[in-house]
Amino acid sequence: MTRTMRAVVLDRPGGVEHLQVVERPVPEPPLGWVLIKVEAFGLNRSELHTRLGLAEGVTFPRVLGIEAVGTIEADPGGLLPRGTQVATMMGGMGRTFDGGYAEYTVVPASQVILFRSELPWEVIGAVPETLQTAHGSLSVGLDLDPGQSLLIRGGTSALGLTTATLARERGATVLSTTRDPDRVQVLAEHGVHHPLVDDSRIAAQVRELFPRGVDAALELVGTPTLPDTLRATAVHGTVCFTGMLSNQWTVPDFYPIDYLPRGVRLTAYSGEAGDLPADVLQHHLDDIAAGVTTSGPLHVYALDDIRKAHDDLEHGRHVGKLVVRCGSE
């Protein structure tokens, strides 16, 4: 008898009404792939971009979701026992093949990361893709050193909060922005040294605190704020372009000499499952379990509430990470 599962299918780009929770057969993994019983998955701007029709190379209908956490259900290769805790992300999930918005998902065995944790699944589900991006932005995009100053543009996003945590652990001084004055306290409570209200002229505020500019800056809003972020950065400092909360990705008529302040470096970061070392994931989960660190506020939804979750994501109604819990509580 064919086993079935529930999955969120996007039939075509558009509004949240195009997200349908449907019954589907549980997929069979080919050799080299694994079947994961999904316990939770985080929501990401990438999936919003896909739903809005902004992503390239996507065919429909498609099960969205660039990440998921759960346990191995089947591994034709025989390497991973059933019940092994794993995280998975990227590699075409939710775009070129069906992703994590389902009770089961099939992914290449090469893009699973093993861990052991007794944390609630919804807490674990908030971590993998956000941690991978934060870790990679700091280590690859910015090469941040202890004692340096870091500006995070878009600080109340899940990625902004996690980056602030990792930067503090590296011994950096953290400045972080929010457009909402009511969210300044959230940044302060998260350990940000200098919370700033973003009035589109952050460079002036930054240079009141650091006259020469910050050593490093993480751009999470996108191209509308990038020029101001560059102006907030010191000569020989680095800006890493990682996020697009604004949904604006490109710079029209880019002329580098006019656009880039003299001596300020501009880099970018995007990563895959292989860019998150298993020991980094395990250390972060262990620190959360020990109460040493937090990934920030968490907002949990049921699979049936996926439309509300996406609408909340699109309109920025919450600070922190949005997570869907698939399994039993």
LUMFI-196423 format. One record per residue (C-alpha): residue number from 1; residue in three letters; z, y, x. Coordinates in nm, 4 decimals. Example, Ala and Ser with C-alpha at 12.3 -4.5 7.8 and 13.67 -1.06 7.14 Angstrom:
2
(atom 1, ALA, (0.7800, -0.4500, 1.2300))
(atom 2, SER, (0.7140, -0.1060, 1.3670))
//
This chain:
329
(atom 1, MET, (0.0000, 0.0000, 0.0000))
(atom 2, THR, (-0.1001, 0.3404, 0.1391))
(atom 3, ARG, (0.1928, 0.5648, 0.2189))
(atom 4, THR, (0.1673, 0.9237, 0.1044))
(atom 5, MET, (0.3230, 1.2484, 0.2188))
(atom 6, ARG, (0.3369, 1.6088, 0.1101))
(atom 7, ALA, (0.1421, 1.8637, 0.3090))
(atom 8, VAL, (0.0574, 2.2330, 0.2840))
(atom 9, VAL, (-0.3200, 2.2716, 0.2720))
(atom 10, LEU, (-0.5095, 2.5998, 0.3059))
(atom 11, ASP, (-0.8348, 2.5570, 0.1147))
(atom 12, ARG, (-0.9862, 2.8838, 0.2382))
(atom 13, PRO, (-0.8691, 3.2146, 0.3911))
(atom 14, GLY, (-0.6960, 3.4608, 0.1635))
(atom 15, GLY, (-0.3663, 3.5246, -0.0087))
(atom 16, VAL, (-0.0652, 3.2975, -0.0328))
(atom 17, GLU, (-0.2071, 3.1459, -0.3508))
(atom 18, HIS, (-0.4483, 2.9512, -0.1296))
(atom 19, LEU, (-0.1576, 2.7560, 0.0210))
(atom 20, GLN, (-0.1299, 2.4344, -0.1819))
(atom 21, VAL, (0.1398, 2.1654, -0.1515))
(atom 22, VAL, (-0.0504, 1.8409, -0.2099))
(atom 23, GLU, (-0.0068, 1.4650, -0.1769))
(atom 24, ARG, (-0.2032, 1.3077, 0.1073))
(atom 25, PRO, (-0.2091, 0.9706, 0.2824))
(atom 26, VAL, (0.0113, 0.9548, 0.5892))
(atom 27, PRO, (-0.2372, 0.9816, 0.8785))
(atom 28, GLU, (-0.2881, 0.6974, 1.1277))
(atom 29, PRO, (-0.2677, 0.7915, 1.4971))
(atom 30, PRO, (-0.5477, 0.6691, 1.7253))
(atom 31, LEU, (-0.4703, 0.5464, 2.0762))
(atom 32, GLY, (-0.3470, 0.8374, 2.2859))
(atom 33, TRP, (-0.2015, 1.0150, 1.9826))
(atom 34, VAL, (0.1338, 0.9780, 1.8063))
(atom 35, LEU, (0.2560, 1.0044, 1.4484))
(atom 36, ILE, (0.5542, 1.2378, 1.4088))
(atom 37, LYS, (0.7880, 1.2435, 1.1104))
(atom 38, VAL, (0.8280, 1.6201, 1.0772))
(atom 39, GLU, (1.1814, 1.7398, 1.0125))
(atom 40, ALA, (1.1189, 2.1141, 1.0472))
(atom 41, PHE, (0.8592, 2.3641, 1.1593))
(atom 42, GLY, (0.8680, 2.7309, 1.2472))
(atom 43, LEU, (0.6342, 2.9900, 1.1002))
(atom 44, ASN, (0.4258, 3.1965, 1.3421))
(atom 45, ARG, (0.1937, 3.4949, 1.3318))
(atom 46, SER, (-0.0833, 3.2624, 1.4434))
(atom 47, GLU, (-0.0695, 3.0826, 1.1082))
(atom 48, LEU, (-0.0714, 3.4135, 0.9252))
(atom 49, HIS, (-0.3842, 3.5114, 1.1189))
(atom 50, THR, (-0.5474, 3.1822, 1.0189))
(atom 51, ARG, (-0.4583, 3.2323, 0.6532))
(atom 52, LEU, (-0.5971, 3.5866, 0.6588))
(atom 53, GLY, (-0.9238, 3.4656, 0.8117))
(atom 54, LEU, (-0.8656, 3.6311, 1.1500))
(atom 55, ALA, (-0.8716, 3.3111, 1.3582))
(atom 56, GLU, (-1.1913, 3.1674, 1.5031))
(atom 57, GLY, (-1.2992, 2.8041, 1.5091))
(atom 58, VAL, (-1.1026, 2.6921, 1.2010))
(atom 59, THR, (-1.2572, 2.4614, 0.9424))
(atom 60, PHE, (-1.1231, 2.4240, 0.5891))
(atom 61, PRO, (-0.9428, 2.2691, 0.4141))
(atom 62, ARG, (-0.6779, 2.2646, 0.6855))
(atom 63, VAL, (-0.3086, 2.1803, 0.7166))
(atom 64, LEU, (-0.1661, 2.4811, 0.9024))
(atom 65, GLY, (0.1093, 2.4814, 1.1630))
(atom 66, ILE, (0.0968, 2.5267, 1.5413))
(atom 67, GLU, (0.4372, 2.3615, 1.5988))
(atom 68, ALA, (0.6762, 2.1018, 1.4591))
(atom 69, VAL, (0.9898, 1.9089, 1.5502))
(atom 70, GLY, (1.0914, 1.5639, 1.4375))
(atom 71, THR, (1.0913, 1.2012, 1.5475))
(atom 72, ILE, (0.8277, 0.9570, 1.6612))
(atom 73, GLU, (0.7153, 0.7386, 1.3725))
(atom 74, ALA, (0.4411, 0.5489, 1.5557))
(atom 75, ASP, (0.2886, 0.5424, 1.9041))
(atom 76, PRO, (-0.0080, 0.3072, 1.9466))
(atom 77, GLY, (0.0298, 0.3438, 2.3236))
(atom 78, GLY, (0.3765, 0.1925, 2.3084))
(atom 79, LEU, (0.5385, 0.4534, 2.5326))
(atom 80, LEU, (0.7562, 0.6406, 2.2824))
(atom 81, PRO, (0.9951, 0.4359, 2.0676))
(atom 82, ARG, (1.0263, 0.5079, 1.6984))
(atom 83, GLY, (1.3015, 0.7651, 1.6399))
(atom 84, THR, (1.2530, 0.9535, 1.9676))
(atom 85, GLN, (1.3206, 1.3243, 1.9132))
(atom 86, VAL, (1.0186, 1.5388, 1.9999))
(atom 87, ALA, (0.8742, 1.8851, 1.9716))
(atom 88, THR, (0.5030, 1.9588, 1.9644))
(atom 89, MET, (0.2928, 2.2722, 1.9618))
(atom 90, MET, (-0.0482, 2.4286, 2.0147))
(atom 91, GLY, (-0.3405, 2.2261, 2.1518))
(atom 92, GLY, (-0.5474, 2.2953, 1.8401))
(atom 93, MET, (-0.2746, 2.2151, 1.5858))
(atom 94, GLY, (-0.3463, 2.3778, 1.2518))
(atom 95, ARG, (-0.6882, 2.4951, 1.3645))
(atom 96, THR, (-0.9125, 2.2216, 1.5034))
(atom 97, PHE, (-0.6967, 1.9426, 1.3581))
(atom 98, ASP, (-0.4220, 1.9305, 1.0965))
(atom 99, GLY, (-0.0924, 2.0804, 1.2048))
(atom 100, GLY, (0.2775, 2.0764, 1.1361))
(atom 101, TYR, (0.2990, 2.2029, 0.7754))
(atom 102, ALA, (0.3483, 1.8469, 0.6494))
(atom 103, GLU, (0.5981, 1.5636, 0.6292))
(atom 104, TYR, (0.3996, 1.3779, 0.8974))
(atom 105, THR, (0.1590, 1.5002, 1.1619))
(atom 106, VAL, (-0.0593, 1.3337, 1.4251))
(atom 107, VAL, (-0.0924, 1.4985, 1.7671))
(atom 108, PRO, (-0.2015, 1.3999, 2.1182))
(atom 109, ALA, (0.0795, 1.2206, 2.3004))
(atom 110, SER, (0.0242, 1.4593, 2.5911))
(atom 111, GLN, (0.1537, 1.7533, 2.3883))
(atom 112, VAL, (0.4954, 1.6250, 2.2858))
(atom 113, ILE, (0.8162, 1.7354, 2.4560))
(atom 114, LEU, (1.1171, 1.5063, 2.4471))
(atom 115, PHE, (1.4733, 1.6269, 2.3927))
(atom 116, ARG, (1.8094, 1.5067, 2.2663))
(atom 117, SER, (2.0164, 1.7198, 2.0314))
(atom 118, GLU, (2.2554, 1.6906, 1.7392))
(atom 119, LEU, (2.1821, 2.0451, 1.6212))
(atom 120, PRO, (2.0595, 2.0800, 1.2613))
(atom 121, TRP, (1.6851, 2.0298, 1.2430))
(atom 122, GLU, (1.6280, 2.3769, 1.1047))
(atom 123, VAL, (1.7934, 2.5241, 1.4154))
(atom 124, ILE, (1.5822, 2.3087, 1.6461))
(atom 125, GLY, (1.2714, 2.3982, 1.4450))
(atom 126, ALA, (1.3158, 2.7655, 1.5297))
(atom 127, VAL, (1.2994, 2.7063, 1.9037))
(atom 128, PRO, (0.9902, 2.5417, 2.0623))
(atom 129, GLU, (0.6937, 2.7798, 2.0291))
(atom 130, THR, (0.9100, 3.0919, 2.0476))
(atom 131, LEU, (1.0912, 2.9633, 2.3572))
(atom 132, GLN, (0.7648, 2.8582, 2.5221))
(atom 133, THR, (0.6155, 3.2029, 2.4711))
(atom 134, ALA, (0.9276, 3.3909, 2.5816))
(atom 135, HIS, (0.9745, 3.1735, 2.8895))
(atom 136, GLY, (0.6089, 3.2008, 2.9874))
(atom 137, SER, (0.5929, 3.5760, 2.9282))
(atom 138, LEU, (0.8893, 3.6362, 3.1581))
(atom 139, SER, (0.8019, 3.3846, 3.4289))
(atom 140, VAL, (0.4206, 3.3939, 3.4333))
(atom 141, GLY, (0.3271, 3.7217, 3.2655))
(atom 142, LEU, (0.5962, 3.9442, 3.4168))
(atom 143, ASP, (0.7583, 3.7457, 3.6998))
(atom 144, LEU, (1.0816, 3.9212, 3.6049))
(atom 145, ASP, (1.3479, 3.9409, 3.8763))
(atom 146, PRO, (1.7267, 3.9825, 3.8437))
(atom 147, GLY, (1.8305, 4.3456, 3.8255))
(atom 148, GLN, (1.5012, 4.4687, 3.6851))
(atom 149, SER, (1.4648, 4.6621, 3.3592))
(atom 150, LEU, (1.2624, 4.5197, 3.0705))
(atom 151, LEU, (1.1274, 4.6927, 2.7596))
(atom 152, ILE, (1.0512, 4.4678, 2.4603))
(atom 153, ARG, (0.8188, 4.6342, 2.2110))
(atom 154, GLY, (0.8779, 4.4578, 1.8770))
(atom 155, GLY, (1.2311, 4.3468, 1.9491))
(atom 156, THR, (1.3509, 4.2192, 1.6100))
(atom 157, SER, (1.0810, 3.9522, 1.5918))
(atom 158, ALA, (1.1952, 3.5993, 1.6728))
(atom 159, LEU, (1.0027, 3.6214, 1.9992))
(atom 160, GLY, (1.1576, 3.9571, 2.0839))
(atom 161, LEU, (1.5101, 3.8270, 2.0270))
(atom 162, THR, (1.4556, 3.5100, 2.2306))
(atom 163, THR, (1.2989, 3.7075, 2.5136))
(atom 164, ALA, (1.5997, 3.9385, 2.5190))
(atom 165, THR, (1.8266, 3.6342, 2.5501))
(atom 166, LEU, (1.6286, 3.4857, 2.8391))
(atom 167, ALA, (1.5977, 3.8224, 3.0141))
(atom 168, ARG, (1.9737, 3.8769, 3.0008))
(atom 169, GLU, (2.0216, 3.5294, 3.1468))
(atom 170, ARG, (1.7984, 3.6406, 3.4362))
(atom 171, GLY, (2.0221, 3.9415, 3.4960))
(atom 172, ALA, (1.7798, 4.2019, 3.3595))
(atom 173, THR, (1.8652, 4.5234, 3.1769))
(atom 174, VAL, (1.7037, 4.4977, 2.8330))
(atom 175, LEU, (1.5611, 4.7785, 2.6201))
(atom 176, SER, (1.4239, 4.6696, 2.2829))
(atom 177, THR, (1.2604, 4.8460, 1.9901))
(atom 178, THR, (1.2631, 4.8349, 1.6120))
(atom 179, ARG, (1.0896, 5.0624, 1.3633))
(atom 180, ASP, (1.3799, 5.0242, 1.1195))
(atom 181, PRO, (1.6978, 5.2220, 1.2047))
(atom 182, ASP, (1.8957, 4.9738, 0.9956))
(atom 183, ARG, (1.8041, 4.6993, 1.2450))
(atom 184, VAL, (1.9348, 4.8754, 1.5558))
(atom 185, GLN, (2.2717, 4.7078, 1.5092))
(atom 186, VAL, (2.1021, 4.3660, 1.5039))
(atom 187, LEU, (1.9607, 4.4348, 1.8488))
(atom 188, ALA, (2.2970, 4.5562, 1.9773))
(atom 189, GLU, (2.4764, 4.2498, 1.8415))
(atom 190, HIS, (2.2140, 4.0315, 2.0088))
(atom 191, GLY, (2.3096, 4.1772, 2.3459))
(atom 192, VAL, (2.0310, 4.4310, 2.3952))
(atom 193, HIS, (2.1594, 4.6958, 2.6340))
(atom 194, HIS, (1.9498, 4.9821, 2.4939))
(atom 195, PRO, (1.8280, 4.9409, 2.1319))
(atom 196, LEU, (1.5615, 5.2007, 2.0484))
(atom 197, VAL, (1.4125, 5.3190, 1.7193))
(atom 198, ASP, (1.0357, 5.3078, 1.7578))
(atom 199, ASP, (0.8860, 5.6416, 1.6549))
(atom 200, SER, (0.5542, 5.5578, 1.8277))
(atom 201, ARG, (0.6669, 5.7607, 2.1324))
(atom 202, ILE, (0.8910, 5.5128, 2.3099))
(atom 203, ALA, (0.7782, 5.6261, 2.6552))
(atom 204, ALA, (0.9717, 5.9531, 2.6198))
(atom 205, GLN, (1.2881, 5.7687, 2.5108))
(atom 206, VAL, (1.2572, 5.5170, 2.7932))
(atom 207, ARG, (1.2163, 5.7841, 3.0592))
(atom 208, GLU, (1.5294, 5.9599, 2.9394))
(atom 209, LEU, (1.7130, 5.6420, 3.0360))
(atom 210, PHE, (1.4947, 5.5391, 3.3308))
(atom 211, PRO, (1.3144, 5.8468, 3.4658))
(atom 212, ARG, (1.0716, 5.6461, 3.6773))
(atom 213, GLY, (0.9998, 5.4066, 3.3887))
(atom 214, VAL, (1.0934, 5.0423, 3.3333))
(atom 215, ASP, (1.0047, 4.7691, 3.5796))
(atom 216, ALA, (0.8502, 4.5480, 3.3127))
(atom 217, ALA, (0.7469, 4.5653, 2.9485))
(atom 218, LEU, (0.6579, 4.3013, 2.6918))
(atom 219, GLU, (0.4078, 4.4165, 2.4293))
(atom 220, LEU, (0.4548, 4.2272, 2.1039))
(atom 221, VAL, (0.3209, 4.4820, 1.8546))
(atom 222, GLY, (-0.0375, 4.4938, 1.9785))
(atom 223, THR, (-0.3038, 4.7393, 2.0772))
(atom 224, PRO, (-0.1802, 5.0360, 1.8667))
(atom 225, THR, (0.1366, 5.0714, 2.0768))
(atom 226, LEU, (0.0033, 4.9418, 2.4085))
(atom 227, PRO, (-0.0900, 5.2835, 2.5573))
(atom 228, ASP, (0.2602, 5.4171, 2.4911))
(atom 229, THR, (0.4153, 5.1013, 2.6361))
(atom 230, LEU, (0.2050, 5.1458, 2.9502))
(atom 231, ARG, (0.3283, 5.5045, 2.9804))
(atom 232, ALA, (0.6879, 5.3791, 2.9630))
(atom 233, THR, (0.6343, 5.1583, 3.2694))
(atom 234, ALA, (0.6970, 5.2534, 3.6317))
(atom 235, VAL, (0.4368, 5.2651, 3.9052))
(atom 236, HIS, (0.3940, 4.9067, 4.0316))
(atom 237, GLY, (0.5561, 4.7868, 3.7086))
(atom 238, THR, (0.3940, 4.5289, 3.4812))
(atom 239, VAL, (0.3150, 4.5188, 3.1087))
(atom 240, CYS, (0.2518, 4.1762, 2.9559))
(atom 241, PHE, (0.0481, 4.1659, 2.6340))
(atom 242, THR, (0.1759, 3.8658, 2.4377))
(atom 243, GLY, (0.2071, 3.9503, 2.0679))
(atom 244, MET, (0.0108, 4.1099, 1.7871))
(atom 245, LEU, (0.2583, 4.1918, 1.5117))
(atom 246, SER, (0.0183, 4.4670, 1.4056))
(atom 247, ASN, (-0.2691, 4.2160, 1.3645))
(atom 248, GLN, (-0.4783, 4.4449, 1.5884))
(atom 249, TRP, (-0.5990, 4.2498, 1.8896))
(atom 250, THR, (-0.8669, 4.4506, 2.0682))
(atom 251, VAL, (-0.9083, 4.7887, 2.2360))
(atom 252, PRO, (-1.2340, 4.9595, 2.1309))
(atom 253, ASP, (-1.4427, 5.1108, 2.4117))
(atom 254, PHE, (-1.1933, 5.0061, 2.6783))
(atom 255, TYR, (-1.2297, 5.2263, 2.9889))
(atom 256, PRO, (-0.9697, 5.1001, 3.2395))
(atom 257, ILE, (-0.9377, 5.4105, 3.4577))
(atom 258, ASP, (-0.8679, 5.6323, 3.1592))
(atom 259, TYR, (-0.6623, 5.3740, 2.9668))
(atom 260, LEU, (-0.4300, 5.2416, 3.2382))
(atom 261, PRO, (-0.1722, 5.4727, 3.4014))
(atom 262, ARG, (-0.2114, 5.4850, 3.7769))
(atom 263, GLY, (-0.0429, 5.1919, 3.9474))
(atom 264, VAL, (0.0731, 5.0148, 3.6280))
(atom 265, ARG, (-0.0334, 4.6527, 3.5991))
(atom 266, LEU, (-0.1474, 4.4941, 3.2700))
(atom 267, THR, (-0.1328, 4.1166, 3.2229))
(atom 268, ALA, (-0.1345, 3.8808, 2.9243))
(atom 269, TYR, (0.0249, 3.5510, 2.8290))
(atom 270, SER, (-0.0486, 3.2610, 2.5968))
(atom 271, GLY, (0.0642, 2.9039, 2.6529))
(atom 272, GLU, (0.0550, 2.5423, 2.5455))
(atom 273, ALA, (0.3081, 2.2607, 2.5136))
(atom 274, GLY, (0.2731, 2.1859, 2.8847))
(atom 275, ASP, (0.3956, 2.5370, 2.9646))
(atom 276, LEU, (0.7421, 2.4610, 2.8247))
(atom 277, PRO, (0.9228, 2.2312, 3.0709))
(atom 278, ALA, (1.1404, 1.9719, 2.8994))
(atom 279, ASP, (1.4435, 2.0826, 3.0999))
(atom 280, VAL, (1.4018, 2.4421, 2.9791))
(atom 281, LEU, (1.3922, 2.3253, 2.6167))
(atom 282, GLN, (1.6894, 2.0940, 2.6669))
(atom 283, HIS, (1.8945, 2.3636, 2.8430))
(atom 284, HIS, (1.8276, 2.6120, 2.5642))
(atom 285, LEU, (1.9219, 2.3647, 2.2911))
(atom 286, ASP, (2.2371, 2.2685, 2.4813))
(atom 287, ASP, (2.3338, 2.6352, 2.5160))
(atom 288, ILE, (2.2879, 2.6889, 2.1415))
(atom 289, ALA, (2.5009, 2.3829, 2.0687))
(atom 290, ALA, (2.7714, 2.5111, 2.3047))
(atom 291, GLY, (2.7688, 2.8558, 2.1474))
(atom 292, VAL, (2.6590, 3.0105, 2.4760))
(atom 293, THR, (2.3417, 3.1569, 2.3304))
(atom 294, THR, (2.1576, 3.2072, 2.0029))
(atom 295, SER, (1.7938, 3.2399, 1.9067))
(atom 296, GLY, (1.8860, 3.5046, 1.6507))
(atom 297, PRO, (1.8887, 3.5085, 1.2704))
(atom 298, LEU, (1.7369, 3.2098, 1.0939))
(atom 299, HIS, (1.5780, 3.1976, 0.7476))
(atom 300, VAL, (1.5218, 2.8495, 0.6052))
(atom 301, TYR, (1.2803, 2.7483, 0.3285))
(atom 302, ALA, (1.1869, 2.4247, 0.1534))
(atom 303, LEU, (0.8290, 2.2980, 0.1749))
(atom 304, ASP, (0.7729, 2.3966, -0.1876))
(atom 305, ASP, (0.8618, 2.7563, -0.0980))
(atom 306, ILE, (0.5837, 2.7923, 0.1602))
(atom 307, ARG, (0.4123, 3.0738, -0.0336))
(atom 308, LYS, (0.7297, 3.2809, -0.0381))
(atom 309, ALA, (0.7875, 3.2074, 0.3307))
(atom 310, HIS, (0.4353, 3.3242, 0.4198))
(atom 311, ASP, (0.4690, 3.6338, 0.2061))
(atom 312, ASP, (0.7979, 3.7183, 0.3779))
(atom 313, LEU, (0.6326, 3.6634, 0.7166))
(atom 314, GLU, (0.3354, 3.8831, 0.6310))
(atom 315, HIS, (0.5516, 4.1721, 0.5112))
(atom 316, GLY, (0.8202, 4.1469, 0.7794))
(atom 317, ARG, (1.1072, 4.1127, 0.5337))
(atom 318, HIS, (1.3430, 3.9344, 0.7724))
(atom 319, VAL, (1.4723, 3.9704, 1.1262))
(atom 320, GLY, (1.4374, 3.6549, 1.3318))
(atom 321, LYS, (1.2663, 3.3188, 1.2794))
(atom 322, LEU, (1.1402, 3.1674, 0.9538))
(atom 323, VAL, (1.1688, 2.7879, 0.9391))
(atom 324, VAL, (1.0695, 2.5250, 0.6831))
(atom 325, ARG, (1.2934, 2.2176, 0.6577))
(atom 326, CYS, (1.0906, 1.9131, 0.5560))
(atom 327, GLY, (1.3404, 1.6279, 0.5645))
(atom 328, SER, (1.6650, 1.5704, 0.3832))
(atom 329, GLU, (1.9517, 1.8112, 0.4417))
//
